[in-house]
């Protein structure tokens, strides 16, 4: 038995059990060989179909490295100038801000365009009103005129799904093909990914691994998060075997089995830092599509995907020709425990199960006995010193969002109030609590909670912006997506 199966599989199985992960798949590549590939759990708690090496997962924002590679392909072919403004390729591109005419392709790739991002609640609204026809992506781009830039183009890092959806439309217009078709023919098939697709309609239902929500018990999502206008930023579906082929191609600097997907010099350019992010070890800087960091003194290229009931990780260690990919049906920080266990084995260290999010026992109690049971469980955890749990201000936010997604705003309010007791100065709790009150139809309470947040941190721009939206809603001028 090799070291991966002997050391890693039991630890990953236990992490899966403790975090209540419905299903996931993992692969490791080393020296141009897939050395470990395994599925855990089921594709859906409803169907109980086991995860196999053929199960198709959405990789969420990991999709962006594929889009970036396609843009670089078209640049190599002389069809895209990285330093040309986007409006050269999309004359209708406009964000209601004169500065948007200056945004270049390179800036969109590196998240330095100044373009904003969608909020969680805007995403939920997008998914609940899906558009799946060929015109959805262009309509998405044409609908950006009400947005405002967050900074001058090229000045600052601002992560933006919107920017990558715009790049997807650039790919479509420059190539003269639907975005998904170009990606299939020019990138996925040459990269050894014949079953992978950005089109949900192409996925056999029996292979689809569905997202899950903790609301408060773990359930299969009541709707599938998909909109063709958002396909470039977050809708690649693939299986774990084909992710192994993608990593092999990347670790060979753009080549797979004698096929050149992008030139080595082009791939190197994608991994060259453009702007600082400041989140070590993996997100120190941003390149063209890739996050650039260091682990154990070795350069890393990586990207993650988080949201809608999925969590994904792709990490490359190019200097030692190693890489890992994780596709999970649990939207939580469990992905970081899984990633660390894999890295431990890669660096000949003993993998650890480590602590579990305190959200797991809190949500278990909430499901069984309501909010009073959750408060009682919280008191028990505090008395025990939280030694066996990962206690962090952000960990209850995701299940609270999931409760809002399944139309349980009252329970979300209760859960967020518990988070305020644990972390009274965390702005994020106030923001989500305000949205929960809005979903309940109580804008006055939403305003009250935001004013309290401003009394703690008076200069938080997100709080100020949300307060304006809440007041407009109370006046009947604006409504947040539910």
N, C-alpha and C positions, 0 to 999 in steps of 0.2 A: 504494500500500500504506500503511495507517495505521500509526501509531507502535506500536500494540500488536502487530500482526502482525510488523512489521519488527524491532522491538527485543526484544519479550518472547518470542515463540515459539521462536527459536533458543536462548535462555538456558534456558527451561523444558525444551526437548528435551534439552539437555545435562545439566541437573540430573537429569532422569529417567534418563538413561543412566548417569551416574556413580554414582548412589545405587541403581541396579538397581530402580527403581520399576516394578512390573508395569503399572500403569495409573493414570491420574488424569484429572480434568476440572476446568476452571477457568472462571470467568466474572467479568466486571467490569461494574458498573453505574455510569452517570454521567448526572446530569440526567434521571432517569426513563427512560433508554434503556440497553439492554444493548449495550455497545460492544465486548465481546470475549467469545467463548465457544469453547472448544476442548477436545477430548479427546485424550489421549495414551496410547499403549500398548494393552493388552488387558484385557478383563474378567476373564480367568483365564489363567494360564500353561498350564493343562491343555487348555482349549478353543481358545485363541488367537483368540477372538472379539474384534474391535477395540472399544475404547471409542468410543461415539458420544454424541451429545447426548441420546439417549434411555436410555442405560445408567443403571440404578438402583443407587445407592450407599447404604449405611448411613451416616448422618451422625453416629452415635455420640452423644456428649454435646451436640452442637449441638441435639439433640432437645429439650433443656431450655428453650430460648427459645420453642419452640412450645407446650410445656406451660404455661409462664408466661403466654403470651398467652391461652391458653384459660381459665386461672384468672381472669385479669383480665376476660375477656369475661363470665364467670359472675358476677363481682363487679359489673360494670356492670348486669347484669340483676337484681341484688338477691338472687341465689341463694347467694352466698358473701360473708361478711364477712371481710376480710383479717385483722382482729384478733381473730377468734373462734378458740377452741382447735380443733384438728383433731378432738378427740373429739366435738365438736358434730355433725360430719358422719360420722365413723366411730367409733361407740361402742366398737368392739372394738380401737381403736388403743391399743397399750400396749407400752412398751419395757422392762418389768421395772424401771422406775424411776418413782417417784411424780412426778418433775418432768416426765415426758413428757405428763402431762395438761395442762400449762401451754402446750405448744408451739402457736403460732398458725400460720395459713396464711402470713402475711407472713414469719415467721421461716423457714419451710421454703423459701419462694421465694428468700430472700436468703442461704441457707446459714448462718443464725445460730440454728438450732433446737437445736444441740448434738448432733444425731443423728450417729452414726458413719457410716463408709462401708464397703463391702465391700472386702476385700483382693483382690489379683490372683488369689490361689489360690482364694478363695471364688467369684470370678467363673467361673473355669475349671470348678469343680464344678457351678455353676449351669447353665452351657452344656452340660455333658456329661450333665445330667439335665433336659432341657427339658420344660416344661409349656406346652401350646399351647391348652388349652381355655378357655372363657369365665370359669371360676372361678379361673384362675391368679393374677390380680392380687390378689384379695381374700385368697387363701391366703397369698400373699407377705406381705401386711401383717399378717395374723393370726399369722404365724410370727416376728414381730420381738420376741417377749416375752423372749428371752434376751439381747437387746442392752442396753448401758448407754450413757447419755449421756456425752459428752465434756466438757460444760460446762453451766452453767445456760442455759436458753433465753433467747436475746436478747443474750447477753454476748460471744460470740466467733464468728469465722468458722471453720467446719469444713465443707469441701466434702463433700456427701453425695448419692450416687446414691439411697440409701435414701429420703431426704426427697422426692425427685422422684417415685419410684414411689408413695409414699404420696399425693402430690398427684394422681397419675393416678387413684388409687382414689377420691379425693374428687370428681374430675371425673365419674367414672362414677356414683357414688351420687347426687350433686346433680342431674345431668342425667337420670338414669334410663335411660341407654344404656351399652352397653359403651364403655370408654375409646376404643378405636380408631374406633368409629363416630362418636362425638361429634367427635373430632378431624378425621375425614374431612369430615363434613357441615358443621360450624360454623367450621372454620378452614382446612383445606387447600383445599377446593373454592372458597370465596370468595377465597382468596389466589392463585388461578391455578395450583393444584397438583393437577390431576385424577389424575395418575398416581402421586402420592405416597401413602404409606400407612405405618402403624405395624404392619400385619399382614403377616408374611412369606408367608402362604398366598396373598395377593393378587398376588404378584409373578411375572410370567412368567419362567420359568427362562432363557430366551434373552436377557433384559435384565439379569439379576442380575450385578453386579460383585462378585466374592467376595473376602474378605480373604486376605492372604498373610502368611506367617511366614518369618523368616530362621532356618532351623533345620538346619544352618548355611547351606545354600543357600536361595535364595528359592523357596518352594513355596506352592501354594494350600492354605489351611487344611484339614486332614483332616475338620473338622466345622464346621458353620455356627453362629456364636455368637448364639443367640437363645433367649429365654425370655420368655413373655408377662408374667410377674411383673416383669420389668425393662424392659418396653417403653417406659414413659413416660420413663425416664432416658436411654435409649440406642438405641432401635430404629426411629426414623424412617428410611424409605428414600425417596429422591427422585432426580431427575436434575438435571443442572446447569442446564438451561433453567428448570426450575421454581424452583430456588434463586434464579435471577435475578428471577423474579416476587416471591418472598418479600422480597428485598432492596428492590425497588422499593416494595413496600407499607410496609416499615419506614422507608425514607427519606422517605416521605410521611406519616410519623407515624400509621400505622394504616390508611391508605386506599389502595385500588388500583382504578384505572379507575372512579371514582365510587362504589365500594363501600367502606363503612366497616367494617373488620374489628374494630378497637377504636377508641375515641375518641382524638383527638390528645392530650388531657390525660392519658388513661390510658397511652398509649405513653410520654409524657414521664415519668410517674411510674416506669415500669419502668426507665428509664435514669437515675434519680436515685440517687446513691450512698447506701448504707445502712451499709456496714461496710468498713473498710480491708482490702485483701489484701496490698498492699506489693510487687507484682511489676510494676514499670513495664516497658515503656510501656503495655501493653494491659490488665494486670490490677492496676491500682492500687487499685480499689475494686469492691465488688459491689453491684449494684442488685437489682431484682426480676427475676431471670432473666438479665440482661445483666451482663457485666463492663464496667467503666467505666475508661477510661484516656485517654491523650493521645499523639498522634504528630505531630511537627513542629508543636507548638503547637495542634493541632486535637483536639477531643474525639473519642474512639472508643467505640463499643459493639461488643462482640465476644463470641464463644464459640468454644471449640475442642472437638474430639473426639479421643480418643487411646485405643487399646487394641483387642485382639482381632484385630489385623491391618489395622486402618484408622487413618487420621489425617485430620482434617477441620479446616477453619478458616472462620469467617465473621467478617468485619471490616467495620463501617460507619463512615464518616466523615460524619456527618449535617450538619455545618456546610457542607460543600462538595457534599453530595448525591452521594457516591460510596461504592462498596462493592465487596468482593471475596469470592468463595467458592472454596474448594479442597476437592475430594473425592479422596482418595488411597487406594490399596490397599497402601501401605507404612507400617507402624507404626514410624516413626523420626522423628528431628528434621529430616529433609529438608523437612518442612512449613514450617519457619521460613526456610529458604533460598528456598523458593518464594514465601512471603508477602513476604519482603523484596524479591525481584526485581519482584514486581507493584507494590509500593509505590514502588519506585524509578521505575518508568515513570509511575505516577500523579503523582509529584512532579517529573517531567521530569528525572530523573537516569538515568545509565546503569545498567541492571540488571547485577548481578554473579552469576556462578556460585558463587563463594566455595568454601570448603573442604568436603570430604566427611568424614563420620564415620569415625573410625579403625576402627569396627566392621565397615565394609564390607571392607577388605583382610584384617582378622583372620578374618572368617568365610569369606572366599574361601579363605584358606590352610587353615583348619580343615576345610573341605569337601574339599579336594584331598589334604591330607597329614596330617590329624589334629592333635592338640594340639601336637606338636613343631614341625610346620610353622607353626602359629600363633605359637608362641613365637619362632621364627626370624624370622617376619615382623615381630613386635613389636620385636625387637632392631634390625632394619633401619630401622623407622620412627623409633625413638629416635635412632639414629645420624644420620638425615637431619634431625633436629630437629623432626619432625612439622609442617613448614611447610605441607605440602599437605593436612593433615588436621585435622579438628575433634577435639581431644583433650580429653575430658571424662569425669568419673567415672561418669556415668549412661548412657553410650552403649552399653556392653556388657550392661547389665542386661536390656534388652528381648530381644535374641537369646538370652540365657540363659533367660529366661522361656519363650520360644518352644521352646527345646529341652526344657524340662520339659513343656510342653503336648503335645509329640509323643513323650513318654516316653523322652527321652534324658537322664536325670538325671546320668549319668556325665560326658557331654560338657559339661553345664551346670556341673558342679562344676569341671571343668578351666578353662572359660572364666571363671568367677567368681574362681578362684584367680589367673588372669592379671590380672584387674581389681584384685585386692588388691595385686599387685606394683606396678601402676601407681599405685594410690590406696589406700595401706594404712590410711588413717583414715576411709574412707567407710563409714558405717553401713549404707547400703543393700545393699552387697555382702554383708556378714555376714548380713543378714536373708534375702536370696535364697539364699545358700549354705546356711543352716540349713534352708530349705525343700527345697532339692535333696537334702540328706542325709536329710531325712524321707521324701522320695519314694523314696529308695533303701532305706528301712527301717533307717536308722542314726541313731536319736535321740540316742545318746551323742555322736556326732560333731557333731550339730546343737547340743547343749548346750555342747560344747567351744568351738565357733566363736562362740556367743553370749557365753560368759563372756569370751572374748578381746575381743569388741566392748565389753563393759562395762568391761574394764580400760582401754580407750582413752577411752570416753565413759560414765562411771558412771551418769549421770542420764537416759539416753535412755529415755523411757517406752515406745516401741515395742519396743526390745530387751528391756526388763524384761517386758513383756506376752508377747512371743513366747517368752521363756525359760520363763515359767510354763506356757504351752501345751505346749512341748516336754517339760517335766518331767512334766506330766500324761499326755502321750502315752506316755512311757517307763513310767509307772505303770499304763498301760492305762485311764486315765480319760477321755481325750479324743483325738480324731484330727483333724488338719488335713485339709481337702480336698486331694485329689491332683490 
